[in-house]
Amino acid sequence: MDHGELTVPAPGAMDLPSALFSELAELERLLRDWLLGYTSRATRLSYADALGISRTWVTSLTPEPSPRPSRAAPPVRTGKFRHLAWFRWCDQARLHPLAVTSTDVKQWQQELAHAGVPKSTRAHRLAVVGKLYGYLWEHGAVPGDPTSFDRSGLGLSRSHDTSATVVLTAGQVELLLHTAARVRRGVSELMALRAVALTALFTLGLRVGEVTGLNRGDLHQNRGRKALRVLGKGGKSRVVYLSELADNALTAYLAERDRWSRASVLSLPHQVASHSAPLIVTRDGGRMNPRDIWALLRRVAAAGGPELADVANALGPHVVRHFYVTSAAEGGADMTHVQADVGHASVETTQRVYNQAARDPSRSAVDIVEATLLRARNERTSVTALSDAADDLARAAATGDPVELLHQLQEVDRLCTGPVVPDAVVACLDEIARAQTHPRVVGHARALLERVSRPAGPRW
């Protein structure tokens, strides 16, 4: 019998002793009662995944409320460690779930660690199993809680760990946006605009589940500014103001999507109203799966070249969300405002009360983060233009035409406004100052070289 599915057969359907059949039926009843003690559907499903219970069985416990049917999350694909979820592991080990001991639980944890299950997942699964057996013990189904032992030796604590989350620079995130916007082979303009919109939403500090749950009706005006009504963890709603960058990306994507929708087919009967349609959709118009968004971001990063090559495999929505928090903090934003922006629960009581009303845009760190991204964009554009100008200057130097050389020197002079000057520009100016004979050309090259190079003595 597969305890993970928790399907109790009808009497006579399987060759089971009546006592065992009765115990399994009682276990199912207790599980049903325990899960119904949590009003959050997401919590019940999370606990079911940790135990290895069928999601279909869990969702059948209560009818799904339908004030906003399109809010339903996309289907979750089976994880690679599902076979090591508690009930499934017990089934493989031929252990009765109501007769396990602390030794069995420790053995289970060792096998999870040996399989490479992250410690956060191991700790979550152990906590869920502990909650279940605490309930079973309270109702007399088991003689004690087998998870009640000293856990310090299991290596589950993360209090002293360095976060494994990659920290992106502003230049890398800006390059991610730039790469997402490129129409490449197999990527239509609409899909490129969708990739930009998704990336831009994560630069606001949103979670991937929050993004997939957004509807078009959640995009609204609040206190004179475009904002999103975001449904976060625990069913808590918050207002997230849009940066101009995110606003432009969403506007462009939605306009192109509407253009394609009008040109494709007529509206179907019982079609979801536009305000309750997903904000970001699949090619078929459905709600996106979080795993597909992870894959999309990694594909974009892989196409971003050497600057993103080292982080492409580790990049995901949470990495860009993490960038929001670090950039806002380093930019001098009030951390209370940042906590409110990203929906963290650790806000002081008075601050939480104050933030229950829609926050003024000036209390959001969104503008600080956007300014950081725009500075990175300007710097990247300036360096690229300077590199092109250096090539033109080198070609003019090869011809020896003083008029063309002066024209190219003036162009380089105009572009040398940022703190970063490519080495190729410095080398080209150095060569002109040494090899050319026209006094105006040499004078201009030396003056420009002195301005852009480090103070290291004469270069000629």
MOKALIN-V678556 format. One record per residue. N is the residue number from 1. RES is the residue in one letter. PSI is psi in degrees with one decimal (* if undefined). Layout:
n/res/psi
N/RES/PSI
N/RES/PSI
This chain:
n/res/psi
1/M/140.6
2/D/98.7
3/H/-25.5
4/G/-34.0
5/E/-18.6
6/L/42.9
7/T/114.7
8/V/119.6
9/P/157.6
10/A/152.6
11/P/131.5
12/G/-12.8
13/A/-28.1
14/M/155.5
15/D/75.1
16/L/140.1
17/P/143.9
18/S/-33.2
19/A/-43.3
20/L/-41.4
21/F/-43.0
22/S/-40.7
23/E/-42.9
24/L/-37.8
25/A/-39.2
26/E/-39.1
27/L/-42.5
28/E/-41.3
29/R/-43.5
30/L/-39.1
31/L/-42.5
32/R/-46.3
33/D/-39.9
34/W/-47.3
35/L/-34.4
36/L/-8.6
37/G/-4.7
38/Y/119.0
39/T/-25.4
40/S/121.4
41/R/-37.3
42/A/-37.6
43/T/-44.6
44/R/-41.8
45/L/-37.3
46/S/-43.5
47/Y/-36.8
48/A/-40.5
49/D/-39.1
50/A/-31.7
51/L/-17.1
52/G/22.3
53/I/147.8
54/S/128.9
55/R/-33.2
56/T/-42.3
57/W/-41.1
58/V/-43.7
59/T/-20.8
60/S/-9.8
61/L/-38.3
62/T/145.7
63/P/140.9
64/E/124.5
65/P/144.7
66/S/43.3
67/P/-31.0
68/R/80.2
69/P/-30.8
70/S/-4.6
71/R/-16.3
72/A/133.2
73/A/152.4
74/P/161.4
75/P/143.2
76/V/129.6
77/R/152.7
78/T/129.1
79/G/160.2
80/K/-13.1
81/F/17.6
82/R/-33.7
83/H/-14.2
84/L/8.8
85/A/156.8
86/W/-57.2
87/F/-34.7
88/R/-37.7
89/W/-42.5
90/C/-40.2
91/D/-43.1
92/Q/-36.2
93/A/2.7
94/R/43.0
95/L/136.6
96/H/126.2
97/P/-24.6
98/L/1.8
99/A/16.1
100/V/159.7
101/T/174.7
102/S/-35.0
103/T/-40.1
104/D/-42.2
105/V/-41.4
106/K/-39.9
107/Q/-42.2
108/W/-44.9
109/Q/-37.5
110/Q/-40.1
111/E/-34.7
112/L/-45.3
113/A/-42.4
114/H/-31.8
115/A/-6.4
116/G/17.8
117/V/128.8
118/P/148.3
119/K/-30.3
120/S/-38.7
121/T/-41.1
122/R/-43.6
123/A/-40.0
124/H/-44.7
125/R/-40.4
126/L/-39.3
127/A/-40.1
128/V/-45.0
129/V/-39.4
130/G/-41.6
131/K/-42.4
132/L/-49.2
133/Y/-26.8
134/G/-40.1
135/Y/-43.8
136/L/-39.9
137/W/-39.5
138/E/-31.6
139/H/13.0
140/G/15.5
141/A/-23.9
142/V/154.2
143/P/-16.2
144/G/173.2
145/D/112.3
146/P/-8.3
147/T/1.4
148/S/82.5
149/F/168.8
150/D/117.7
151/R/3.9
152/S/-26.9
153/G/-1.5
154/L/-8.5
155/G/36.1
156/L/-17.4
157/S/138.0
158/R/11.6
159/S/-28.2
160/H/8.9
161/D/146.4
162/T/135.6
163/S/137.4
164/A/-3.4
165/T/131.0
166/V/136.8
167/V/114.4
168/L/151.3
169/T/164.5
170/A/-37.1
171/G/-38.2
172/Q/-40.7
173/V/-40.1
174/E/-39.6
175/L/-35.5
176/L/-44.0
177/L/-42.6
178/H/-41.8
179/T/-39.3
180/A/-30.3
181/A/-14.1
182/R/130.2
183/V/110.0
184/R/175.4
185/R/127.1
186/G/-0.1
187/V/112.9
188/S/170.1
189/E/-38.8
190/L/-43.3
191/M/-32.9
192/A/-42.5
193/L/-35.0
194/R/-41.0
195/A/-39.4
196/V/-43.7
197/A/-42.9
198/L/-47.8
199/T/-42.0
200/A/-35.7
201/L/-36.9
202/F/-23.8
203/T/-5.4
204/L/-2.4
205/G/19.5
206/L/153.5
207/R/157.0
208/V/-38.1
209/G/-31.8
210/E/-38.2
211/V/-45.2
212/T/-24.9
213/G/-6.3
214/L/139.6
215/N/162.4
216/R/-30.4
217/G/-14.7
218/D/-13.5
219/L/117.6
220/H/175.7
221/Q/131.4
222/N/118.3
223/R/42.2
224/G/13.5
225/R/147.1
226/K/138.0
227/A/165.9
228/L/139.7
229/R/106.2
230/V/129.8
231/L/109.4
232/G/-162.1
233/K/145.6
234/G/16.6
235/G/17.1
236/K/129.4
237/S/143.7
238/R/161.4
239/V/127.8
240/V/116.7
241/Y/145.0
242/L/138.0
243/S/162.9
244/E/-35.3
245/L/-48.0
246/A/-37.4
247/D/-47.1
248/N/-40.8
249/A/-44.5
250/L/-41.6
251/T/-45.2
252/A/-41.9
253/Y/-47.1
254/L/-36.1
255/A/-44.3
256/E/-37.8
257/R/-41.6
258/D/-37.2
259/R/-43.7
260/W/-38.4
261/S/-43.0
262/R/-29.6
263/A/-6.5
264/S/-77.6
265/V/160.8
266/L/158.4
267/S/140.3
268/L/154.0
269/P/143.4
270/H/18.4
271/Q/145.0
272/V/135.8
273/A/150.4
274/S/-35.3
275/H/-23.2
276/S/7.0
277/A/152.6
278/P/143.8
279/L/-41.5
280/I/129.0
281/V/163.6
282/T/177.8
283/R/-29.3
284/D/3.3
285/G/7.5
286/G/178.8
287/R/138.0
288/M/149.9
289/N/134.4
290/P/-37.2
291/R/-33.5
292/D/-33.2
293/I/-40.8
294/W/-48.4
295/A/-39.2
296/L/-47.1
297/L/-37.8
298/R/-33.6
299/R/-41.6
300/V/-43.1
301/A/-39.7
302/A/-28.6
303/A/0.0
304/G/-3.2
305/G/-167.8
306/P/-34.0
307/E/-25.7
308/L/-1.8
309/A/-39.5
310/D/-18.8
311/V/-2.4
312/A/-43.3
313/N/-20.3
314/A/-1.7
315/L/139.7
316/G/177.7
317/P/-39.5
318/H/-28.3
319/V/-42.8
320/V/-37.0
321/R/-40.6
322/H/-36.3
323/F/-39.0
324/Y/-47.2
325/V/-47.5
326/T/-41.3
327/S/-41.0
328/A/-43.7
329/A/-44.2
330/E/-22.2
331/G/1.8
332/G/11.9
333/A/148.6
334/D/124.3
335/M/-23.8
336/T/-39.9
337/H/-37.2
338/V/-43.6
339/Q/-39.7
340/A/-38.2
341/D/-45.9
342/V/-3.6
343/G/28.1
344/H/149.0
345/A/-16.1
346/S/59.7
347/V/136.3
348/E/153.6
349/T/-47.7
350/T/-36.7
351/Q/-38.5
352/R/-42.0
353/V/-44.5
354/Y/-32.8
355/N/1.0
356/Q/-31.4
357/A/159.5
358/A/125.3
359/R/147.1
360/D/141.2
361/P/-29.9
362/S/-14.5
363/R/8.5
364/S/146.2
365/A/7.6
366/V/-36.2
367/D/-33.4
368/I/-44.3
369/V/-40.9
370/E/-41.3
371/A/-37.4
372/T/-43.3
373/L/-41.3
374/L/-35.4
375/R/-41.6
376/A/-38.6
377/R/-45.5
378/N/-39.1
379/E/-42.7
380/R/-41.4
381/T/-40.6
382/S/-43.3
383/V/-40.5
384/T/-45.0
385/A/-38.1
386/L/-39.8
387/S/-40.7
388/D/-40.6
389/A/-34.8
390/A/-37.8
391/D/-43.8
392/D/-37.8
393/L/-40.2
394/A/-39.4
395/R/-38.9
396/A/-37.4
397/A/-32.9
398/A/-31.6
399/T/-27.9
400/G/7.9
401/D/112.4
402/P/-32.9
403/V/-47.1
404/E/-38.2
405/L/-44.9
406/L/-38.9
407/H/-45.2
408/Q/-34.5
409/L/-38.4
410/Q/-37.3
411/E/-43.3
412/V/-41.2
413/D/-40.7
414/R/-34.5
415/L/-18.2
416/C/68.5
417/T/-18.6
418/G/173.7
419/P/-16.9
420/V/121.5
421/V/121.0
422/P/146.1
423/D/-31.0
424/A/-33.5
425/V/-46.4
426/V/-43.3
427/A/-40.1
428/C/-43.1
429/L/-40.5
430/D/-43.4
431/E/-40.3
432/I/-42.7
433/A/-30.0
434/R/-41.5
435/A/-25.6
436/Q/157.8
437/T/-19.4
438/H/124.4
439/P/-40.4
440/R/-38.8
441/V/-47.4
442/V/-43.4
443/G/-43.1
444/H/-41.5
445/A/-42.0
446/R/-41.9
447/A/-41.7
448/L/-38.7
449/L/-40.9
450/E/-32.2
451/R/-36.4
452/V/-17.3
453/S/161.5
454/R/149.4
455/P/92.1
456/A/30.5
457/G/173.6
458/P/143.8
459/R/8.4
460/W/*
